[in-house]
Amino acid sequence: MSGALWRTEWFEPAQFSPRIRHDPDPAPTTFALDNQGGRATPEELQGARDWLYFRPDLPLALARHRGFELHWGSEQTGGLGATGNGLHFGINALGLINIFAKDIARLDPWEQRIWSAHNVAPEGGVSRELFGAQMEVRPAATTAPETRVAAALDTVDARLTAALCAALLRPHESTEALLRRVHRFRAADQDGLLLLARDLAKLFAERVDVGPIHRRLALPAGDGPGSLKSLERLAATQIDGSTAARLMAPLFGVQDLRGAAAHLGDQSVAGALAKVGVDPNAPTPEQGRVLISSFVDTLLALSELFPPPPNG
Protein backbone atom coordinates (compact mmCIF):
# COMPACT_ATOMS: atom_id res chain seq x y z
CA MET A 1 0.00 0.00 0.00
CA SER A 2 1.15 3.54 -0.67
CA GLY A 3 -0.16 7.00 -0.08
CA ALA A 4 0.62 10.61 -0.70
CA LEU A 5 -0.04 13.88 1.10
CA TRP A 6 -1.40 16.29 -1.46
CA ARG A 7 -1.99 19.35 0.65
CA THR A 8 -2.16 20.50 4.21
CA GLU A 9 -4.76 22.94 5.45
CA TRP A 10 -4.68 24.80 8.74
CA PHE A 11 -7.90 25.87 10.38
CA GLU A 12 -7.65 28.95 12.54
CA PRO A 13 -9.13 28.49 16.03
CA ALA A 14 -12.53 29.96 16.67
CA GLN A 15 -12.93 32.80 19.13
CA PHE A 16 -15.22 30.61 21.23
CA SER A 17 -14.00 27.06 22.02
CA PRO A 18 -16.12 25.31 24.68
CA ARG A 19 -14.87 21.77 23.92
CA ILE A 20 -11.11 22.32 23.49
CA ARG A 21 -10.34 25.37 25.63
CA HIS A 22 -13.41 24.88 27.81
CA ASP A 23 -14.39 28.51 27.35
CA PRO A 24 -17.41 29.52 29.43
CA ASP A 25 -20.65 29.69 27.49
CA PRO A 26 -21.41 33.38 26.79
CA ALA A 27 -25.15 32.60 26.75
CA PRO A 28 -25.65 29.80 29.27
CA THR A 29 -28.94 28.00 29.48
CA THR A 30 -30.99 28.09 32.69
CA PHE A 31 -32.99 25.58 34.72
CA ALA A 32 -36.15 25.90 36.81
CA LEU A 33 -35.42 25.59 40.52
CA ASP A 34 -38.82 26.37 42.03
CA ASN A 35 -42.49 27.01 41.28
CA GLN A 36 -42.13 30.79 41.46
CA GLY A 37 -40.27 31.20 38.18
CA GLY A 38 -36.79 31.12 39.69
CA ARG A 39 -34.10 29.88 37.31
CA ALA A 40 -30.38 29.23 37.66
CA THR A 41 -27.45 28.90 35.28
CA PRO A 42 -25.24 25.78 35.35
CA GLU A 43 -22.58 27.77 37.20
CA GLU A 44 -25.11 28.70 39.88
CA LEU A 45 -26.19 25.07 40.16
CA GLN A 46 -22.71 23.99 41.30
CA GLY A 47 -23.54 24.91 44.88
CA ALA A 48 -27.22 23.99 44.82
CA ARG A 49 -28.41 21.20 47.10
CA ASP A 50 -31.67 20.47 45.36
CA TRP A 51 -33.07 18.42 42.50
CA LEU A 52 -34.18 19.40 39.04
CA TYR A 53 -37.22 17.91 37.30
CA PHE A 54 -37.49 16.76 33.69
CA ARG A 55 -40.23 15.38 31.46
CA PRO A 56 -40.07 11.62 30.76
CA ASP A 57 -39.46 12.20 27.04
CA LEU A 58 -35.93 13.47 27.84
CA PRO A 59 -34.26 10.05 27.26
CA LEU A 60 -35.76 9.89 23.77
CA ALA A 61 -34.01 13.16 22.89
CA LEU A 62 -30.72 12.00 24.41
CA ALA A 63 -30.99 8.69 22.54
CA ARG A 64 -30.43 10.49 19.23
CA HIS A 65 -26.76 10.91 20.16
CA ARG A 66 -24.14 8.25 19.52
CA GLY A 67 -22.94 8.03 23.11
CA PHE A 68 -26.40 7.65 24.65
CA GLU A 69 -26.41 5.74 27.92
CA LEU A 70 -29.34 4.42 29.95
CA HIS A 71 -28.76 1.89 32.69
CA TRP A 72 -30.67 0.89 35.80
CA GLY A 73 -29.51 0.69 39.42
CA SER A 74 -32.89 -0.10 40.97
CA GLU A 75 -36.53 -0.13 39.94
CA GLN A 76 -36.77 3.68 39.90
CA THR A 77 -33.16 4.88 39.58
CA GLY A 78 -30.30 4.57 37.13
CA GLY A 79 -27.86 6.49 34.94
CA LEU A 80 -28.78 8.68 31.97
CA GLY A 81 -26.77 10.77 29.50
CA ALA A 82 -26.03 11.57 25.86
CA THR A 83 -22.30 10.89 25.94
CA GLY A 84 -21.81 7.78 28.08
CA ASN A 85 -21.25 9.96 31.16
CA GLY A 86 -24.61 9.15 32.71
CA LEU A 87 -26.06 11.21 35.55
CA HIS A 88 -27.71 9.46 38.50
CA PHE A 89 -31.46 9.86 38.05
CA GLY A 90 -34.67 8.85 39.76
CA ILE A 91 -38.33 8.72 38.72
CA ASN A 92 -40.89 10.28 41.05
CA ALA A 93 -44.52 9.37 41.59
CA LEU A 94 -45.66 11.57 38.69
CA GLY A 95 -43.23 10.00 36.24
CA LEU A 96 -40.87 13.00 36.21
CA ILE A 97 -37.11 12.47 36.11
CA ASN A 98 -35.10 13.89 39.03
CA ILE A 99 -31.42 14.86 38.83
CA PHE A 100 -29.33 16.37 41.62
CA ALA A 101 -28.90 19.98 40.50
CA LYS A 102 -25.13 20.22 40.80
CA ASP A 103 -24.69 17.16 38.55
CA ILE A 104 -26.12 19.12 35.62
CA ALA A 105 -23.32 21.66 35.99
CA ARG A 106 -20.67 19.16 34.87
CA LEU A 107 -22.31 18.50 31.50
CA ASP A 108 -21.02 20.16 28.34
CA PRO A 109 -23.02 23.25 27.34
CA TRP A 110 -24.50 21.56 24.25
CA GLU A 111 -25.88 18.72 26.37
CA GLN A 112 -27.14 21.11 29.03
CA ARG A 113 -29.30 22.70 26.33
CA ILE A 114 -30.95 19.34 25.60
CA TRP A 115 -31.70 18.80 29.27
CA SER A 116 -32.95 22.36 29.67
CA ALA A 117 -35.46 21.90 26.83
CA HIS A 118 -37.15 19.15 28.88
CA ASN A 119 -36.83 20.84 32.28
CA VAL A 120 -40.03 21.60 34.20
CA ALA A 121 -40.90 23.20 37.53
CA PRO A 122 -40.74 20.90 40.58
CA GLU A 123 -43.83 18.76 41.07
CA GLY A 124 -44.53 15.53 42.90
CA GLY A 125 -41.46 15.54 45.13
CA VAL A 126 -38.12 13.83 44.72
CA SER A 127 -37.96 10.17 43.75
CA ARG A 128 -38.08 8.13 46.95
CA GLU A 129 -35.41 5.70 45.77
CA LEU A 130 -33.11 8.48 44.52
CA PHE A 131 -33.40 10.39 47.80
CA GLY A 132 -32.63 7.23 49.74
CA ALA A 133 -29.51 6.55 47.67
CA GLN A 134 -28.15 10.11 47.62
CA MET A 135 -29.16 11.51 51.01
CA GLU A 136 -29.53 8.48 53.28
CA VAL A 137 -26.84 6.22 51.77
CA ARG A 138 -29.55 3.58 51.48
CA PRO A 139 -29.81 2.28 47.91
CA ALA A 140 -33.10 0.56 47.15
CA ALA A 141 -33.05 -3.24 47.01
CA THR A 142 -35.31 -3.31 43.95
CA THR A 143 -34.79 -4.32 40.33
CA ALA A 144 -35.94 -2.61 37.15
CA PRO A 145 -37.86 -4.94 34.82
CA GLU A 146 -35.79 -3.63 31.91
CA THR A 147 -32.76 -5.49 33.30
CA ARG A 148 -34.67 -8.80 33.33
CA VAL A 149 -35.98 -8.93 29.76
CA ALA A 150 -33.01 -10.63 28.12
CA ALA A 151 -32.67 -13.22 30.90
CA ALA A 152 -36.40 -14.01 30.78
CA LEU A 153 -36.23 -14.60 27.02
CA ASP A 154 -33.20 -16.87 27.47
CA THR A 155 -34.92 -18.81 30.26
CA VAL A 156 -38.17 -19.50 28.42
CA ASP A 157 -36.23 -20.37 25.27
CA ALA A 158 -34.00 -22.83 27.14
CA ARG A 159 -36.86 -24.51 29.05
CA LEU A 160 -39.16 -24.95 26.06
CA THR A 161 -36.34 -25.88 23.70
CA ALA A 162 -35.48 -28.73 26.06
CA ALA A 163 -39.15 -29.76 26.30
CA LEU A 164 -39.73 -29.63 22.55
CA CYS A 165 -36.31 -30.98 21.50
CA ALA A 166 -36.16 -28.07 19.06
CA ALA A 167 -35.41 -24.36 19.35
CA LEU A 168 -38.40 -22.28 20.45
CA LEU A 169 -37.17 -18.84 19.39
CA ARG A 170 -35.78 -18.12 15.96
CA PRO A 171 -32.64 -15.95 16.07
CA HIS A 172 -32.83 -12.52 14.47
CA GLU A 173 -30.20 -9.90 13.82
CA SER A 174 -32.35 -7.11 15.27
CA THR A 175 -32.72 -8.72 18.71
CA GLU A 176 -29.97 -6.70 20.41
CA ALA A 177 -31.27 -3.42 18.97
CA LEU A 178 -34.78 -4.26 20.17
CA LEU A 179 -33.51 -5.04 23.67
CA ARG A 180 -31.83 -1.62 23.84
CA ARG A 181 -35.12 0.05 22.91
CA VAL A 182 -37.15 -1.74 25.56
CA HIS A 183 -37.41 0.78 28.41
CA ARG A 184 -40.28 2.60 30.10
CA PHE A 185 -39.39 6.01 28.65
CA ARG A 186 -40.52 4.76 25.25
CA ALA A 187 -43.99 5.19 26.76
CA ALA A 188 -43.73 8.98 26.98
CA ASP A 189 -47.27 9.00 25.51
CA GLN A 190 -49.81 6.36 24.46
CA ASP A 191 -48.34 6.06 20.97
CA GLY A 192 -44.99 5.32 22.59
CA LEU A 193 -46.60 2.67 24.81
CA LEU A 194 -47.99 0.95 21.71
CA LEU A 195 -44.57 1.04 20.05
CA LEU A 196 -43.01 -0.45 23.17
CA ALA A 197 -45.57 -3.27 23.00
CA ARG A 198 -44.70 -3.76 19.33
CA ASP A 199 -41.03 -4.28 20.19
CA LEU A 200 -41.91 -6.72 22.98
CA ALA A 201 -44.03 -8.70 20.51
CA LYS A 202 -41.13 -8.74 18.07
CA LEU A 203 -38.80 -10.05 20.76
CA PHE A 204 -41.03 -13.00 21.63
CA ALA A 205 -44.29 -13.75 19.80
CA GLU A 206 -42.90 -13.04 16.33
CA ARG A 207 -39.81 -15.18 16.96
CA VAL A 208 -41.66 -18.29 18.19
CA ASP A 209 -41.29 -21.25 15.84
CA VAL A 210 -44.69 -22.94 16.01
CA GLY A 211 -43.56 -26.03 14.11
CA PRO A 212 -42.11 -27.91 17.11
CA ILE A 213 -45.13 -26.95 19.24
CA HIS A 214 -47.56 -28.26 16.64
CA ARG A 215 -45.62 -31.53 16.42
CA ARG A 216 -45.71 -31.86 20.21
CA LEU A 217 -49.47 -31.26 20.19
CA ALA A 218 -49.96 -33.59 17.20
CA LEU A 219 -51.58 -30.83 15.13
CA PRO A 220 -51.72 -31.10 11.32
CA ALA A 221 -48.63 -29.62 9.70
CA GLY A 222 -49.23 -26.11 8.38
CA ASP A 223 -52.74 -25.98 9.83
CA GLY A 224 -52.59 -24.82 13.42
CA PRO A 225 -53.00 -21.75 15.63
CA GLY A 226 -50.56 -18.88 15.86
CA SER A 227 -47.63 -18.62 18.24
CA LEU A 228 -49.40 -17.44 21.40
CA LYS A 229 -52.43 -19.71 21.03
CA SER A 230 -50.07 -22.63 20.38
CA LEU A 231 -48.14 -21.79 23.55
CA GLU A 232 -51.40 -21.60 25.50
CA ARG A 233 -52.34 -25.08 24.31
CA LEU A 234 -48.86 -26.31 25.20
CA ALA A 235 -49.19 -24.78 28.69
CA ALA A 236 -52.55 -26.54 29.03
CA THR A 237 -50.72 -29.88 28.83
CA GLN A 238 -49.11 -28.98 32.17
CA ILE A 239 -51.96 -27.10 33.91
CA ASP A 240 -55.71 -26.84 33.34
CA GLY A 241 -56.93 -24.81 30.40
CA SER A 242 -58.43 -21.88 32.33
CA THR A 243 -55.22 -21.41 34.32
CA ALA A 244 -53.20 -21.55 31.11
CA ALA A 245 -55.44 -18.87 29.59
CA ARG A 246 -54.96 -16.59 32.61
CA LEU A 247 -51.21 -17.16 32.54
CA MET A 248 -50.95 -16.24 28.85
CA ALA A 249 -53.33 -13.25 29.02
CA PRO A 250 -50.58 -10.60 29.39
CA LEU A 251 -48.82 -11.84 26.26
CA PHE A 252 -52.11 -11.62 24.35
CA GLY A 253 -52.49 -8.10 25.77
CA VAL A 254 -49.05 -7.16 24.43
CA GLN A 255 -50.05 -8.57 21.05
CA ASP A 256 -53.31 -6.59 21.09
CA LEU A 257 -51.37 -3.39 21.83
CA ARG A 258 -48.97 -4.27 19.05
CA GLY A 259 -51.98 -4.50 16.72
CA ALA A 260 -53.31 -1.16 17.93
CA ALA A 261 -49.98 0.42 16.96
CA ALA A 262 -50.50 -0.74 13.38
CA HIS A 263 -54.13 0.23 12.87
CA LEU A 264 -55.79 3.64 12.89
CA GLY A 265 -58.57 4.12 15.41
CA ASP A 266 -58.23 0.74 17.08
CA GLN A 267 -60.61 0.53 20.06
CA SER A 268 -59.03 -2.50 21.75
CA VAL A 269 -56.45 -0.56 23.78
CA ALA A 270 -58.45 -0.47 27.03
CA GLY A 271 -59.01 -4.23 27.02
CA ALA A 272 -55.37 -4.89 26.13
CA LEU A 273 -54.16 -2.68 28.99
CA ALA A 274 -56.39 -4.62 31.39
CA LYS A 275 -54.82 -7.90 30.23
CA VAL A 276 -51.32 -6.67 31.05
CA GLY A 277 -52.38 -4.98 34.29
CA VAL A 278 -51.62 -1.43 33.16
CA ASP A 279 -53.58 1.41 34.77
CA PRO A 280 -54.37 3.88 31.93
CA ASN A 281 -54.51 6.71 34.48
CA ALA A 282 -50.98 6.08 35.80
CA PRO A 283 -48.06 8.27 34.66
CA THR A 284 -46.87 7.07 31.28
CA PRO A 285 -43.43 5.82 32.45
CA GLU A 286 -45.21 3.74 35.09
CA GLN A 287 -47.43 2.27 32.40
CA GLY A 288 -44.31 1.32 30.47
CA ARG A 289 -42.71 -0.20 33.57
CA VAL A 290 -45.77 -2.33 34.31
CA LEU A 291 -46.01 -3.45 30.68
CA ILE A 292 -42.39 -4.65 30.69
CA SER A 293 -42.74 -6.23 34.13
CA SER A 294 -45.89 -8.11 33.12
CA PHE A 295 -44.16 -9.36 29.97
CA VAL A 296 -41.14 -10.61 31.93
CA ASP A 297 -43.18 -12.24 34.71
CA THR A 298 -45.36 -14.07 32.18
CA LEU A 299 -42.36 -15.47 30.32
CA LEU A 300 -40.86 -16.71 33.57
CA ALA A 301 -44.18 -18.21 34.71
CA LEU A 302 -44.48 -20.02 31.38
CA SER A 303 -40.96 -21.37 31.66
CA GLU A 304 -41.66 -22.68 35.18
CA LEU A 305 -44.17 -25.14 33.73
CA PHE A 306 -41.32 -27.08 32.16
CA PRO A 307 -38.19 -28.57 33.76
CA PRO A 308 -34.84 -26.93 33.16
CA PRO A 309 -32.52 -28.48 30.54
CA PRO A 310 -30.22 -31.25 31.85
CA ASN A 311 -27.17 -28.97 31.80
CA GLY A 312 -28.95 -26.40 34.00
C-alpha positions as CSV (number, residue, x, y, z in Angstrom):
1,M,0.0,0.0,0.0
2,S,1.1,3.5,-0.7
3,G,-0.2,7.0,-0.1
4,A,0.6,10.6,-0.7
5,L,0.0,13.9,1.1
6,W,-1.4,16.3,-1.5
7,R,-2.0,19.4,0.7
8,T,-2.2,20.5,4.2
9,E,-4.8,22.9,5.5
10,W,-4.7,24.8,8.7
11,F,-7.9,25.9,10.4
12,E,-7.7,28.9,12.5
13,P,-9.1,28.5,16.0
14,A,-12.5,30.0,16.7
15,Q,-12.9,32.8,19.1
16,F,-15.2,30.6,21.2
17,S,-14.0,27.1,22.0
18,P,-16.1,25.3,24.7
19,R,-14.9,21.8,23.9
20,I,-11.1,22.3,23.5
21,R,-10.3,25.4,25.6
22,H,-13.4,24.9,27.8
23,D,-14.4,28.5,27.4
24,P,-17.4,29.5,29.4
25,D,-20.7,29.7,27.5
26,P,-21.4,33.4,26.8
27,A,-25.2,32.6,26.8
28,P,-25.7,29.8,29.3
29,T,-28.9,28.0,29.5
30,T,-31.0,28.1,32.7
31,F,-33.0,25.6,34.7
32,A,-36.2,25.9,36.8
33,L,-35.4,25.6,40.5
34,D,-38.8,26.4,42.0
35,N,-42.5,27.0,41.3
36,Q,-42.1,30.8,41.5
37,G,-40.3,31.2,38.2
38,G,-36.8,31.1,39.7
39,R,-34.1,29.9,37.3
40,A,-30.4,29.2,37.7
41,T,-27.4,28.9,35.3
42,P,-25.2,25.8,35.3
43,E,-22.6,27.8,37.2
44,E,-25.1,28.7,39.9
45,L,-26.2,25.1,40.2
46,Q,-22.7,24.0,41.3
47,G,-23.5,24.9,44.9
48,A,-27.2,24.0,44.8
49,R,-28.4,21.2,47.1
50,D,-31.7,20.5,45.4
51,W,-33.1,18.4,42.5
52,L,-34.2,19.4,39.0
53,Y,-37.2,17.9,37.3
54,F,-37.5,16.8,33.7
55,R,-40.2,15.4,31.5
56,P,-40.1,11.6,30.8
57,D,-39.5,12.2,27.0
58,L,-35.9,13.5,27.8
59,P,-34.3,10.1,27.3
60,L,-35.8,9.9,23.8
61,A,-34.0,13.2,22.9
62,L,-30.7,12.0,24.4
63,A,-31.0,8.7,22.5
64,R,-30.4,10.5,19.2
65,H,-26.8,10.9,20.2
66,R,-24.1,8.2,19.5
67,G,-22.9,8.0,23.1
68,F,-26.4,7.7,24.6
69,E,-26.4,5.7,27.9
70,L,-29.3,4.4,30.0
71,H,-28.8,1.9,32.7
72,W,-30.7,0.9,35.8
73,G,-29.5,0.7,39.4
74,S,-32.9,-0.1,41.0
75,E,-36.5,-0.1,39.9
76,Q,-36.8,3.7,39.9
77,T,-33.2,4.9,39.6
78,G,-30.3,4.6,37.1
79,G,-27.9,6.5,34.9
80,L,-28.8,8.7,32.0
81,G,-26.8,10.8,29.5
82,A,-26.0,11.6,25.9
83,T,-22.3,10.9,25.9
84,G,-21.8,7.8,28.1
85,N,-21.3,10.0,31.2
86,G,-24.6,9.1,32.7
87,L,-26.1,11.2,35.5
88,H,-27.7,9.5,38.5
89,F,-31.5,9.9,38.0
90,G,-34.7,8.8,39.8
91,I,-38.3,8.7,38.7
92,N,-40.9,10.3,41.0
93,A,-44.5,9.4,41.6
94,L,-45.7,11.6,38.7
95,G,-43.2,10.0,36.2
96,L,-40.9,13.0,36.2
97,I,-37.1,12.5,36.1
98,N,-35.1,13.9,39.0
99,I,-31.4,14.9,38.8
100,F,-29.3,16.4,41.6
101,A,-28.9,20.0,40.5
102,K,-25.1,20.2,40.8
103,D,-24.7,17.2,38.6
104,I,-26.1,19.1,35.6
105,A,-23.3,21.7,36.0
106,R,-20.7,19.2,34.9
107,L,-22.3,18.5,31.5
108,D,-21.0,20.2,28.3
109,P,-23.0,23.3,27.3
110,W,-24.5,21.6,24.2
111,E,-25.9,18.7,26.4
112,Q,-27.1,21.1,29.0
113,R,-29.3,22.7,26.3
114,I,-31.0,19.3,25.6
115,W,-31.7,18.8,29.3
116,S,-33.0,22.4,29.7
117,A,-35.5,21.9,26.8
118,H,-37.1,19.1,28.9
119,N,-36.8,20.8,32.3
120,V,-40.0,21.6,34.2
121,A,-40.9,23.2,37.5
122,P,-40.7,20.9,40.6
123,E,-43.8,18.8,41.1
124,G,-44.5,15.5,42.9
125,G,-41.5,15.5,45.1
126,V,-38.1,13.8,44.7
127,S,-38.0,10.2,43.7
128,R,-38.1,8.1,46.9
129,E,-35.4,5.7,45.8
130,L,-33.1,8.5,44.5
131,F,-33.4,10.4,47.8
132,G,-32.6,7.2,49.7
133,A,-29.5,6.5,47.7
134,Q,-28.2,10.1,47.6
135,M,-29.2,11.5,51.0
136,E,-29.5,8.5,53.3
137,V,-26.8,6.2,51.8
138,R,-29.6,3.6,51.5
139,P,-29.8,2.3,47.9
140,A,-33.1,0.6,47.2
141,A,-33.1,-3.2,47.0
142,T,-35.3,-3.3,43.9
143,T,-34.8,-4.3,40.3
144,A,-35.9,-2.6,37.1
145,P,-37.9,-4.9,34.8
146,E,-35.8,-3.6,31.9
147,T,-32.8,-5.5,33.3
148,R,-34.7,-8.8,33.3
149,V,-36.0,-8.9,29.8
150,A,-33.0,-10.6,28.1
151,A,-32.7,-13.2,30.9
152,A,-36.4,-14.0,30.8
153,L,-36.2,-14.6,27.0
154,D,-33.2,-16.9,27.5
155,T,-34.9,-18.8,30.3
156,V,-38.2,-19.5,28.4
157,D,-36.2,-20.4,25.3
158,A,-34.0,-22.8,27.1
159,R,-36.9,-24.5,29.0
160,L,-39.2,-25.0,26.1
161,T,-36.3,-25.9,23.7
162,A,-35.5,-28.7,26.1
163,A,-39.2,-29.8,26.3
164,L,-39.7,-29.6,22.5
165,C,-36.3,-31.0,21.5
166,A,-36.2,-28.1,19.1
167,A,-35.4,-24.4,19.4
168,L,-38.4,-22.3,20.5
169,L,-37.2,-18.8,19.4
170,R,-35.8,-18.1,16.0
171,P,-32.6,-16.0,16.1
172,H,-32.8,-12.5,14.5
173,E,-30.2,-9.9,13.8
174,S,-32.4,-7.1,15.3
175,T,-32.7,-8.7,18.7
176,E,-30.0,-6.7,20.4
177,A,-31.3,-3.4,19.0
178,L,-34.8,-4.3,20.2
179,L,-33.5,-5.0,23.7
180,R,-31.8,-1.6,23.8
181,R,-35.1,0.0,22.9
182,V,-37.2,-1.7,25.6
183,H,-37.4,0.8,28.4
184,R,-40.3,2.6,30.1
185,F,-39.4,6.0,28.7
186,R,-40.5,4.8,25.2
187,A,-44.0,5.2,26.8
188,A,-43.7,9.0,27.0
189,D,-47.3,9.0,25.5
190,Q,-49.8,6.4,24.5
191,D,-48.3,6.1,21.0
192,G,-45.0,5.3,22.6
193,L,-46.6,2.7,24.8
194,L,-48.0,0.9,21.7
195,L,-44.6,1.0,20.0
196,L,-43.0,-0.5,23.2
197,A,-45.6,-3.3,23.0
198,R,-44.7,-3.8,19.3
199,D,-41.0,-4.3,20.2
200,L,-41.9,-6.7,23.0
201,A,-44.0,-8.7,20.5
202,K,-41.1,-8.7,18.1
203,L,-38.8,-10.0,20.8
204,F,-41.0,-13.0,21.6
205,A,-44.3,-13.8,19.8
206,E,-42.9,-13.0,16.3
207,R,-39.8,-15.2,17.0
208,V,-41.7,-18.3,18.2
209,D,-41.3,-21.3,15.8
210,V,-44.7,-22.9,16.0
211,G,-43.6,-26.0,14.1
212,P,-42.1,-27.9,17.1
213,I,-45.1,-26.9,19.2
214,H,-47.6,-28.3,16.6
215,R,-45.6,-31.5,16.4
216,R,-45.7,-31.9,20.2
217,L,-49.5,-31.3,20.2
218,A,-50.0,-33.6,17.2
219,L,-51.6,-30.8,15.1
220,P,-51.7,-31.1,11.3
221,A,-48.6,-29.6,9.7
222,G,-49.2,-26.1,8.4
223,D,-52.7,-26.0,9.8
224,G,-52.6,-24.8,13.4
225,P,-53.0,-21.7,15.6
226,G,-50.6,-18.9,15.9
227,S,-47.6,-18.6,18.2
228,L,-49.4,-17.4,21.4
229,K,-52.4,-19.7,21.0
230,S,-50.1,-22.6,20.4
231,L,-48.1,-21.8,23.6
232,E,-51.4,-21.6,25.5
233,R,-52.3,-25.1,24.3
234,L,-48.9,-26.3,25.2
235,A,-49.2,-24.8,28.7
236,A,-52.6,-26.5,29.0
237,T,-50.7,-29.9,28.8
238,Q,-49.1,-29.0,32.2
239,I,-52.0,-27.1,33.9
240,D,-55.7,-26.8,33.3
241,G,-56.9,-24.8,30.4
242,S,-58.4,-21.9,32.3
243,T,-55.2,-21.4,34.3
244,A,-53.2,-21.5,31.1
245,A,-55.4,-18.9,29.6
246,R,-55.0,-16.6,32.6
247,L,-51.2,-17.2,32.5
248,M,-51.0,-16.2,28.9
249,A,-53.3,-13.2,29.0
250,P,-50.6,-10.6,29.4
251,L,-48.8,-11.8,26.3
252,F,-52.1,-11.6,24.4
253,G,-52.5,-8.1,25.8
254,V,-49.0,-7.2,24.4
255,Q,-50.0,-8.6,21.0
256,D,-53.3,-6.6,21.1
257,L,-51.4,-3.4,21.8
258,R,-49.0,-4.3,19.0
259,G,-52.0,-4.5,16.7
260,A,-53.3,-1.2,17.9
261,A,-50.0,0.4,17.0
262,A,-50.5,-0.7,13.4
263,H,-54.1,0.2,12.9
264,L,-55.8,3.6,12.9
265,G,-58.6,4.1,15.4
266,D,-58.2,0.7,17.1
267,Q,-60.6,0.5,20.1
268,S,-59.0,-2.5,21.7
269,V,-56.5,-0.6,23.8
270,A,-58.5,-0.5,27.0
271,G,-59.0,-4.2,27.0
272,A,-55.4,-4.9,26.1
273,L,-54.2,-2.7,29.0
274,A,-56.4,-4.6,31.4
275,K,-54.8,-7.9,30.2
276,V,-51.3,-6.7,31.0
277,G,-52.4,-5.0,34.3
278,V,-51.6,-1.4,33.2
279,D,-53.6,1.4,34.8
280,P,-54.4,3.9,31.9
281,N,-54.5,6.7,34.5
282,A,-51.0,6.1,35.8
283,P,-48.1,8.3,34.7
284,T,-46.9,7.1,31.3
285,P,-43.4,5.8,32.5
286,E,-45.2,3.7,35.1
287,Q,-47.4,2.3,32.4
288,G,-44.3,1.3,30.5
289,R,-42.7,-0.2,33.6
290,V,-45.8,-2.3,34.3
291,L,-46.0,-3.4,30.7
292,I,-42.4,-4.6,30.7
293,S,-42.7,-6.2,34.1
294,S,-45.9,-8.1,33.1
295,F,-44.2,-9.4,30.0
296,V,-41.1,-10.6,31.9
297,D,-43.2,-12.2,34.7
298,T,-45.4,-14.1,32.2
299,L,-42.4,-15.5,30.3
300,L,-40.9,-16.7,33.6
301,A,-44.2,-18.2,34.7
302,L,-44.5,-20.0,31.4
303,S,-41.0,-21.4,31.7
304,E,-41.7,-22.7,35.2
305,L,-44.2,-25.1,33.7
306,F,-41.3,-27.1,32.2
307,P,-38.2,-28.6,33.8
308,P,-34.8,-26.9,33.2
309,P,-32.5,-28.5,30.5
310,P,-30.2,-31.3,31.8
311,N,-27.2,-29.0,31.8
312,G,-28.9,-26.4,34.0
